[in-house]
């Protein structure tokens, strides 16, 4: 039999065998309108951060329309989704939010297109799943391969793993246009005692390729891709700095979590490191990272059914000679840094700015504050008549950032209120936010309040949203 016929038969039986009885078509849709008002026209921090890129600081009106349709049969699950939103207070009035096709079989999934990522920790975390990959910006178009759930290597389900391999495009709204973003992650799972689970993993990102106004077309051949995913230096066609170091702009994180299950819920202790080069990956920047503890209640109708405390510390940055400072999320070649459409893709406490004397110039967004410490608390539950609420409280101390002067073992310090910056970043700020539901049927009506308190300025904002979902 011809190999193509063998492949076709295997594909047919794997995806369509034994599906007639359990086949199911499903769909859902959502339409939402939101009105916001803010003191002096600028929303407080949590009213526009971690909003999936759908809200801007000067937004006072937005709308969203989206939906998905799927087919499920046995272990097969095929889904197509699309969504768009309109918003004021930005360069454009309308944006594509989602447009994707996903196909899953058993524990494996392939996603092609632009899809919003999953929310973790009941939406209470400042960084969501990772200190490097929050819900602060819009999703990127690309390809994702990975596990849909833990894959266990033994019948007792004691040892398992989860993994992801993703390739995305960063688009034209950057200093280096049409750059690529590579991401891979693997986590190992050990259920070492009944009710106890330990997860340990590593996450790696790399921005590479594209076209730079200063350097022209950057390397993006298959050989260059292999260099990027293995963290090697560039070849003969790469910039000299990329030949001496690694090709592209790299970010990584070691991730640990320990979870204990109780009858009334679970308790999780978590840690994320952060590194951009060999010094950070060796732990020379310790104790930089994210430290947290998360409680999840088993009953959703309690006054408190979820709570998280997180401490973020990013002040060490491997500050030893000749290395000096890591300057997290910034990069010399990829000058837009770890941003997407001007939004930081990682921890939103790391904030952007524009600088007059910062090459390639004041029109390019840079990370203006990555030297910080922050405390964050999130609480969720239900109040009278089983109406949900969410409360976020954050305190952060901002120290600006350090820019290394290559090759001379010196640095330039940019304070949060540096006069060369377009924005003044508060040196010390407390942010509070609450979102509570006042009606759940036939439509969902939410009210939200937010405030920022600092020596430089105080902000106050409020909003109301009306959402209708199908089914």
C-alpha positions in Angstrom: 0.0 0.0 0.0 1.2 3.5 -0.8 2.5 5.4 2.2 0.1 8.3 1.5 -2.8 5.8 1.7 -1.5 4.4 5.0 -1.2 7.9 6.4 -4.8 8.8 5.3 -6.2 5.7 6.9 -4.4 6.3 10.2 -5.6 9.9 10.1 -9.2 8.9 9.4 -9.5 6.3 12.2 -7.7 8.6 14.7 -9.9 11.6 14.1 -13.2 10.1 13.0 -13.4 6.6 14.4 -16.1 5.8 17.0 -17.5 9.4 16.9 -21.1 8.9 15.6 -22.6 8.4 19.0 -20.9 11.2 20.9 -20.8 13.9 18.2 -21.8 17.3 19.4 -21.9 20.8 17.9 -21.7 23.7 20.2 -21.5 27.5 20.0 -21.4 30.6 22.1 -21.4 34.3 21.6 -20.9 37.5 23.5 -21.7 41.2 23.1 -20.5 43.8 25.6 -20.7 47.6 25.9 -18.7 49.5 28.5 -18.7 53.1 29.5 -15.9 54.6 31.6 -15.3 57.9 33.3 -12.1 59.1 34.9 -10.7 62.2 36.7 -8.8 64.3 34.2 -9.6 61.8 31.5 -6.9 59.2 32.5 -8.1 55.9 33.9 -6.5 54.4 37.1 -4.0 51.6 36.6 -6.1 48.5 37.0 -9.0 49.8 34.9 -6.9 49.6 31.7 -4.1 47.1 32.6 -4.6 43.4 32.3 -7.7 44.0 30.2 -6.5 41.9 27.3 -5.5 45.0 25.4 -9.1 46.1 24.9 -9.0 49.3 27.1 -6.6 52.3 26.9 -5.8 54.9 29.5 -8.0 57.5 27.9 -10.9 55.2 26.9 -14.4 56.2 27.9 -16.4 54.0 25.6 -15.8 50.5 24.2 -17.7 47.6 22.7 -16.9 43.9 22.0 -18.5 41.3 19.8 -17.2 37.7 19.6 -18.2 34.1 19.4 -17.1 30.6 18.7 -18.4 27.4 17.1 -17.1 23.9 17.7 -17.5 20.2 16.9 -16.8 17.6 19.5 -16.7 13.8 18.9 -15.0 11.5 21.3 -11.5 12.7 21.8 -11.7 15.2 18.9 -12.5 18.8 19.4 -12.4 21.4 16.6 -13.2 25.1 17.3 -13.3 28.3 15.3 -13.5 31.7 17.0 -13.6 35.3 16.1 -14.0 38.6 17.9 -13.5 42.3 17.5 -13.8 45.4 19.6 -14.1 49.1 19.1 -12.7 51.6 21.5 -11.8 55.3 21.7 -8.7 56.8 23.2 -6.3 55.0 20.8 -4.8 55.4 17.4 -7.5 53.2 15.9 -11.2 52.9 16.7 -11.5 49.2 16.0 -9.3 46.1 16.4 -9.4 42.4 15.6 -9.4 40.6 19.0 -9.5 37.0 18.0 -9.5 35.0 14.7 -8.5 31.4 15.0 -9.0 27.7 14.4 -8.1 25.1 17.0 -8.0 21.3 16.6 -7.5 19.0 19.6 -7.2 15.2 19.9 -7.0 13.7 23.3 -4.3 15.6 25.2 -2.8 17.4 22.1 -3.9 20.7 20.5 -3.0 22.8 17.5 -4.1 26.5 17.3 -3.7 28.6 14.2 -4.5 32.3 14.3 -5.0 34.9 17.0 -6.6 33.6 20.2 -6.8 35.1 23.7 -5.0 33.1 26.3 -6.5 31.4 29.4 -7.0 33.3 32.6 -5.4 31.8 35.8 -5.8 32.3 39.5 -9.4 33.5 39.0 -8.2 36.7 37.4 -6.7 37.9 40.7 -3.0 37.8 39.8 -1.0 40.8 38.6 0.9 38.6 36.1 -1.6 35.8 35.4 0.3 32.6 34.4 3.8 34.0 34.2 5.8 37.1 35.1 6.8 37.3 31.4 3.4 36.6 29.8 0.4 38.5 31.3 -3.0 39.5 30.0 -1.8 43.1 29.5 -1.7 43.2 25.7 -3.6 41.8 22.7 -3.0 38.3 21.5 -0.5 37.7 18.7 -1.2 35.9 15.4 0.7 32.6 14.9 0.8 28.9 15.5 0.6 27.0 18.8 1.3 23.3 19.5 0.9 21.9 22.9 -0.8 19.8 25.5 -4.4 20.5 26.5 -4.0 18.9 30.0 -1.3 17.1 31.9 0.1 14.0 30.3 1.0 11.3 32.9 3.7 8.7 32.3 2.3 6.1 34.7 -1.1 4.7 35.6 -1.0 6.1 39.1 -0.7 9.6 37.6 2.3 10.5 39.8 4.6 11.8 37.1 3.6 13.9 34.2 4.3 16.9 32.0 2.8 19.8 30.1 4.5 21.6 27.2 3.9 24.3 24.6 5.7 25.4 21.4 4.6 28.6 19.8 5.6 30.9 16.9 4.1 34.3 16.5 4.4 37.5 14.4 4.9 40.9 16.1 3.6 43.0 13.2 4.6 46.4 11.9 3.8 48.6 14.9 7.3 48.3 16.2 10.8 49.7 15.7 11.9 46.4 14.1 8.9 45.5 11.8 7.6 42.0 11.3 9.8 40.4 13.8 9.1 36.8 15.0 8.4 35.7 18.6 9.4 32.2 19.6 8.1 30.6 22.8 8.5 27.2 24.3 7.6 25.9 27.8 7.8 22.6 29.6 6.6 21.8 33.1 7.0 18.5 35.0 4.4 17.4 37.5 5.0 15.2 40.5 2.0 14.1 42.6 4.2 12.8 45.4 1.6 12.4 48.1 -2.2 12.3 48.0 -3.4 15.9 47.8 0.2 17.3 47.1 1.5 18.4 43.7 4.8 19.9 42.7 5.3 21.6 39.4 8.7 22.6 38.0 9.3 24.1 34.6 11.1 26.5 32.3 9.8 29.1 29.9 11.8 30.6 27.0 11.0 33.5 24.7 13.0 35.0 21.8 12.3 37.9 19.5 14.2 37.5 16.2 14.3 38.4 12.5 12.3 41.3 11.0 13.5 44.5 9.4 15.3 47.2 11.3 15.5 50.9 10.1 19.1 50.9 11.3 20.4 47.5 10.3 18.1 46.4 7.5 16.8 42.9 7.1 17.8 40.8 10.1 18.7 37.0 9.8 15.7 34.7 9.6 16.7 31.6 7.7 16.1 28.0 9.0 19.7 28.0 10.3 19.0 31.2 12.1 15.8 29.8 13.6 17.8 26.8 14.9 20.3 29.2 16.5 17.5 31.1 18.1 15.6 28.2 19.7 18.9 26.7 21.1 20.2 30.1 22.4 23.3 30.3 20.2 25.1 33.2 18.7 24.4 34.5 15.3 26.1 33.5 12.1 28.1 35.5 9.6 25.1 37.6 8.5 24.1 38.6 12.0 25.0 41.8 13.8 28.3 41.8 15.6 26.6 42.0 19.0 24.4 39.0 18.1 27.5 37.0 17.0 29.2 37.7 20.3 26.1 36.9 22.5 22.9 35.2 21.2 20.9 35.8 18.1 17.8 37.9 18.9 16.4 39.2 22.2 15.8 36.5 24.8 13.8 36.1 28.0 13.3 33.2 30.3 11.9 32.1 33.6 12.2 29.1 35.9 8.7 28.4 37.4 7.9 26.4 40.6 4.6 25.8 42.3 3.5 23.6 45.2 -0.2 22.8 45.7 -2.0 21.2 48.6 -5.6 20.1 48.2 -8.0 20.4 51.1 -11.7 19.5 51.4 -12.5 23.2 51.4 -10.2 24.1 48.5 -6.5 24.3 47.6 -3.4 26.3 48.6 -0.6 27.0 46.0 2.8 28.5 46.7 4.4 29.8 43.5 7.7 31.3 42.2 8.8 32.7 38.9 12.4 33.8 38.2 13.3 36.1 35.3 16.5 36.1 33.2 17.7 37.6 29.9 21.1 36.1 29.6 23.6 33.6 31.2 24.0 35.5 34.4 20.3 35.4 35.2 19.9 31.8 34.1 22.6 30.9 36.6 20.7 32.7 39.3 23.2 35.7 39.6 20.2 38.0 39.8 18.6 36.3 42.8 16.2 37.2 44.5 14.6 38.9 41.4 11.3 37.3 40.6 7.7 36.7 41.6 6.7 35.1 44.9 3.1 34.2 45.7 0.5 32.2 47.5 -3.0 31.5 46.1 -6.1 30.1 47.9 -8.9 28.7 45.8 -12.1 27.8 47.6 -14.1 24.7 46.6 -17.4 26.5 46.9 -18.0 29.3 44.5 -20.8 31.0 46.5 -18.7 32.0 49.5 -17.9 35.5 50.6 -14.3 34.7 49.8 -13.7 31.9 47.3 -10.3 33.1 46.0 -7.3 35.1 47.4 -3.8 35.7 46.2 -0.8 37.5 47.6 2.2 38.3 45.3 5.5 40.0 45.9 7.5 41.2 42.9 11.2 42.1 43.3 13.2 43.2 40.3 16.0 45.3 41.8 19.1 43.1 41.6 19.4 42.6 37.8 22.8 40.8 38.1 24.5 44.1 39.0 28.1 42.9 39.0 31.0 44.0 36.9 31.5 43.8 34.0 27.9 42.8 33.4 26.1 45.6 35.5 22.3 45.7 34.9 20.1 43.3 33.0 17.6 46.1 32.1 14.6 43.8 31.9 12.4 43.9 28.9 14.6 46.4 27.0 16.8 45.6 24.1 19.3 47.5 21.9 18.4 46.0 18.5 14.7 45.3 19.2 14.2 48.8 20.6 10.5 48.4 21.3 11.5 45.8 23.8 9.0 43.4 25.4 5.9 45.3 24.2 3.0 44.7 21.8 1.3 47.8 20.4 2.9 49.8 23.1 1.8 47.5 25.9 4.1 45.5 28.1 3.5 41.8 27.5 4.7 40.7 30.9 4.2 42.0 34.4 2.2 45.3 34.0 4.0 47.0 36.9 6.9 47.2 34.4 5.9 50.3 32.5 6.9 52.0 29.2 8.1 55.5 28.4 9.6 57.6 25.6 13.0 59.2 25.9 14.5 62.1 24.0 18.1 60.9 24.3 17.5 57.1 24.0 18.4 55.7 20.6 16.7 55.3 18.2 14.7 58.4 19.4 11.7 59.7 21.3 9.1 58.2 18.9 10.0 54.6 20.0 8.5 53.1 23.1 11.0 51.9 25.7 10.7 50.3 29.1 10.9 53.2 31.5 10.6 51.4 34.8 11.8 47.8 35.4 13.7 48.4 38.7 10.9 47.9 41.3 9.3 46.1 44.1 5.6 45.5 44.5 3.0 43.9 46.8 -0.2 42.8 45.3 -3.4 41.3 46.8 -6.4 40.0 45.0 -9.7 38.7 46.5 -12.8 37.3 44.9 -16.1 36.0 46.2 -19.9 36.6 46.2 -21.9 39.1 48.2 -25.7 39.6 48.7 -27.8 37.4 46.4 -24.8 35.5 45.1 -23.4 38.4 43.1 -19.7 38.1 42.3 -17.0 40.6 43.1 -13.3 41.1 42.6 -10.9 43.3 44.6 -7.3 44.2 43.7 -4.9 46.1 45.9 -1.4 46.9 44.8 1.5 48.9 46.2 4.7 49.4 44.2 7.9 51.3 44.6 9.4 52.4 41.2 13.1 53.1 40.8 13.2 53.7 37.0 15.8 51.7 35.1 19.5 51.5 34.3 20.9 51.5 30.7 24.3 49.9 30.3 27.0 51.6 28.2 28.3 48.7 26.1 31.9 47.7 26.6 32.9 50.3 29.2 31.4 48.9 32.4 29.3 52.0 33.0 25.6 52.8 33.0 23.1 55.7 32.7 20.4 55.9 35.4 16.9 57.0 34.4 14.8 57.9 37.4 11.0 57.4 37.3 10.5 61.2 37.0 13.5 61.7 34.6 12.9 64.9 32.6 14.0 63.2 29.4 10.9 61.0 29.6 7.6 61.8 28.1 5.7 60.5 31.1 6.4 61.0 34.8 6.3 57.5 36.5 5.2 57.8 40.2 8.0 56.8 42.5 5.5 55.3 45.0 1.9 54.4 44.2 -1.0 52.5 45.6 -3.7 51.2 43.2 -7.1 49.8 44.2 -9.8 48.3 42.0 -13.1 46.6 42.5 -15.5 45.0 40.0 -18.9 43.7 41.2 -21.9 42.3 39.4 -25.3 43.9 40.2 -27.3 41.8 37.7 -26.7 38.4 36.2 -29.8 37.7 34.1 -31.1 38.3 31.4 -28.0 40.4 30.9 -24.9 40.8 33.1 -24.3 44.3 34.5 -21.0 45.1 36.2 -19.8 48.1 38.0 -16.2 49.0 38.5 -14.2 51.5 40.6 -10.5 52.3 40.5 -8.1 54.6 42.1 -4.3 55.5 42.1 -2.8 57.3 45.0 0.7 58.8 44.8 2.7 61.9 45.8 2.7 63.0 42.2 -1.0 62.7 41.4 -4.2 60.9 42.4 -6.6 59.3 39.9 -10.2 58.1 40.3 -12.3 56.2 37.8 -15.6 54.4 37.4 -17.3 52.3 34.8 -20.4 50.2 33.9 -20.6 47.4 31.5 -23.5 45.5 30.0 -22.9 42.0 28.6 -25.1 39.5 26.9 -24.0 36.0 26.2 -25.3 33.1 24.0 -26.3 30.5 25.1 
